[in-house]
Amino acid sequence: METPNAWKKYSQQELDELQVFNEGYRLFISDNKTERECAASAIKLAEEAGYIKLSDAVSTGKMLKPGDKIYADIRGKSVIFVQIGTKSLEEGLNILGAHIDSPRLDVKQNPLEERNELATFDTHYYGGVKKYQWVTIPLAIHGVLALKDGSVRNICIGEAESDPVFCISDLLIHLSAEQLGKPASKVIEGEMLDLIVGNRPLVWGQNGEKPTDTKDDEPKEAVKENVIKLLKDFYGIEEEDFLSAELEIVPAGAARDMGFDRSMILGYGHDDRSCSYPSLIAQLDCKTPTRTAVTILTDKEEIGSVGATGMESLFFENTMAEVLALAGYDSSLSLRRCMANSYMLSSDVSAGFDPNFANSFEIKNSAIMGHGLAFNKFTGRGGKGGSNDADAEYVALIRRIMDNAGVQFQTAELGRVDAGGGGTIAYMLAKYGMRVIDCGVPVLSMHAPWEIANKADIYEAYRGYCAFLQFGEKI
C-alpha cells in the first residue's frame, strides 16, 4: 500500500495556511531551544488564549465547567494544558503527549579550565548523540543560573548578531591518520567535548586594575581569569555560580527554509518540537470539545523520562486529580475511570526514510518525507522491547478519525528489524489502561544538531491533532 504525497492535494488556500503555520513553527524553534524556553513560551501563548493556572483555580475554589481552560507546570520544564469537555471526565480524555527536551550538551558544575592558554567549559552530553557531529559548528549557551540570594538569571549567549558564539575543535585532517582509523563512536569521546570560550589573557592595567593583594605581574591562568572577569562584567556571573546553573549548549542560529522549493525546514530540535508545537497550537485552537482535551509537553524524554519533570513522575496524575476535584468528582475511582477511558496520541517524531541509508529501513513500512503524519503501532527494539503496541481496535478508530477529517497520514516502523530501535512516552500512559499510539512527523538526521523536517508533514500533524482533540465518540 502506497500513500500519496501530501503536497499534491493542496489548494492554494491550503498552501497559504501551510506556509503561515510553518513560519510560526520555524520562529518558535528558533527562539526556544531548551525545555524551559519552550515551556515559558507555551504558557505565554496559552494565557493569551484564556488559560489560567491550576494553582490559582485551586486557591480561589473555582469550579470547572465545560469550556474552561487551565494549565499546570512543574519546575518550569513540563506543562499540562486542559480544556474541559461537555462529557463527563469519567468517560475519559483525548490526550496529546509530546516532549520539549532535545539532545544537547550540558555544562558541568565546575566547568571552567585553562589548558595551554585556551579556556574551555567541560560538558556532558544529554540524550543519544553522535558526538562527532557536535564539533566545528557554531554553538550557543542557553539556560539559567540560580543565585544564592534566591534569584534566577536567564542566560542566552550566541543567538544575537552581536553575540559571540562558541565551538568544539576537531583534529586537522593532516594529523588524523590514527583518529580516522577509530570507530565513529570513538572519533570524538565524551570528555573531548570541551567548549572553547576564550584565548585572550588578562593583563593588569589593560583589562583591569591589579588587585592590591596580588604580587604577580600577571595572573596565573590568565586566559581563564580574563573569562571570569568578562563573565562578571558583562553577565554578572561569578565562577561559583556555575555550581547552581543549568546551562545547555545548543547549535547557534535560527532554523532555515531548506531546498530550492522551500519544502523543508532545517533546524535544531525537530525531535520533538515538530510534534510539541503542532500539539500545543491544536490544543489552543480547540473549540469546547466533547471529551476533555489535554496536551502534555514533558521533559526528560531523551534520558528515559525520569525525575520530577519526566513522564515517569506523578505530575500528570496529580494534575488530573486536582482537575477532577475542581470539576466536582470526589471519588478516587473517578481518576482511575478517567485514565482508563482515555485515548492518547504519543506525539513523537518518526524516522524519515533516507535513500542514502536505505539498508537501515524496510521501505514499505517506512515514513516517507512529505507523505503526512506517521503512525507507529509500536516502537522499541528487537522483539518490540520497551514499546507500547497499540491494539487493532484503536488503530481502526484512528484511521476513521483521520480519514473523516481528510488528514494525510501514513504508517511506519522506526527501521529494519534488529537495526536498532528507540522508545517514547507511550507505554508510561498505557499503564493506566488507556489506548495509546505513537504518531508524529518524519525526520531526517534525527538527533543531529541540525535535523530536517517537511513542512507538509508538520502541517498534517497539526490537522491530525486538531481532529483527534475534537473527536467525541467511544470505541
LINPEVEN-V80616 format. One record per backbone hydrogen bond with DSSP energy under -0.5 kcal/mol. NH is the residue of the N-H (numbers start at 1). CO is the residue of the C=O. Records with the same first field share a line. If there is no record, write none. Layout:
NH = CO ; CO
This chain:
6 = 370
7 = 370
8 = 5
9 = 6
10 = 7
15 = 11
16 = 12
17 = 13
18 = 14
19 = 15
20 = 16
21 = 17
22 = 18
23 = 19
24 = 20
25 = 21
26 = 22
27 = 23
28 = 24
29 = 25
30 = 26
31 = 27
32 = 28
33 = 31
38 = 34
39 = 35
40 = 36
41 = 37
42 = 38
43 = 39
44 = 40
45 = 41
46 = 42
47 = 43
48 = 44
49 = 45
50 = 47
51 = 46
52 = 69
54 = 71
57 = 53
58 = 54
59 = 55
60 = 56
61 = 57 ; 58
62 = 57
64 = 62 ; 326
67 = 84
68 = 65
70 = 82
71 = 52
72 = 80
74 = 78
77 = 74
78 = 74
79 = 297
80 = 72
81 = 295
82 = 70
83 = 293
84 = 68
86 = 289
87 = 290
91 = 88
92 = 89
93 = 338
94 = 292
95 = 93 ; 343
96 = 294
97 = 345
98 = 296
100 = 298
101 = 298
104 = 126
105 = 249
106 = 124
107 = 247
108 = 122
111 = 108
113 = 120
115 = 118
118 = 115
119 = 198
120 = 113
121 = 195
122 = 111
124 = 106
126 = 104
129 = 127
131 = 129
133 = 130
134 = 131
135 = 132
136 = 168
139 = 166
140 = 250
141 = 157
142 = 140 ; 248
143 = 155
144 = 246
145 = 153
146 = 244
147 = 145 ; 151
150 = 147
153 = 145
154 = 152
155 = 143
157 = 141
163 = 160
166 = 139
167 = 196
175 = 172
176 = 173
180 = 176
181 = 178
182 = 179
186 = 183
187 = 183
188 = 184
192 = 189
193 = 190
194 = 192
195 = 121 ; 193
196 = 167 ; 194
197 = 119
198 = 119
202 = 222
205 = 208
206 = 203
207 = 203
208 = 203
214 = 211
215 = 213
222 = 219
225 = 221
226 = 222
227 = 223
228 = 224
229 = 225
230 = 226
231 = 227
232 = 228
233 = 229
234 = 230
235 = 230 ; 231
236 = 232
237 = 231
241 = 238
242 = 239
243 = 240
244 = 241
245 = 242
246 = 144
248 = 142
249 = 105
250 = 140 ; 248
252 = 138
256 = 266
258 = 264
262 = 259
264 = 258
265 = 453
266 = 256
267 = 265 ; 451
270 = 267
272 = 270
273 = 269
274 = 270
275 = 272
276 = 272
277 = 273
279 = 275
280 = 276
281 = 277
282 = 278
283 = 279
284 = 280
285 = 281
286 = 282 ; 283
292 = 92
293 = 83
294 = 94
295 = 81
296 = 96
297 = 79 ; 295
298 = 98 ; 296
299 = 309
303 = 300
304 = 301
305 = 300
306 = 300
310 = 307
311 = 299
312 = 305
313 = 310
318 = 314
319 = 315
320 = 316
321 = 317
322 = 318
323 = 319
324 = 320
325 = 321
326 = 322
327 = 323
328 = 325
329 = 324
330 = 328
334 = 331
335 = 331
336 = 332
337 = 333
338 = 334
339 = 335
340 = 336
341 = 337
342 = 339
343 = 93
344 = 435
345 = 95
346 = 344 ; 437
347 = 97 ; 345
348 = 346 ; 439
350 = 441
352 = 350 ; 443
353 = 367
355 = 353
357 = 354
358 = 355
360 = 357
361 = 358
363 = 361
365 = 362
366 = 363
367 = 351
368 = 366
371 = 368
373 = 408
374 = 440
375 = 410
376 = 438
377 = 375
380 = 422
381 = 385
382 = 420
384 = 382
385 = 381
387 = 384
389 = 387
390 = 377 ; 388
395 = 391
396 = 392
397 = 393
398 = 394
399 = 395
400 = 396
401 = 397
402 = 398
403 = 399
404 = 400
405 = 401
406 = 403
407 = 402
409 = 407
410 = 373
412 = 375
413 = 365
416 = 360
419 = 416
422 = 380
428 = 425
429 = 425 ; 426
430 = 426
431 = 427
432 = 429
433 = 430
434 = 429
435 = 342
437 = 344
438 = 376
439 = 346
440 = 374
443 = 350
444 = 452
448 = 445
451 = 267
452 = 444
453 = 265
454 = 442
455 = 263
458 = 454
459 = 455
460 = 456
461 = 457
462 = 458
463 = 459
464 = 460
465 = 461
466 = 462
467 = 463
468 = 464
469 = 465
470 = 466
471 = 467 ; 468
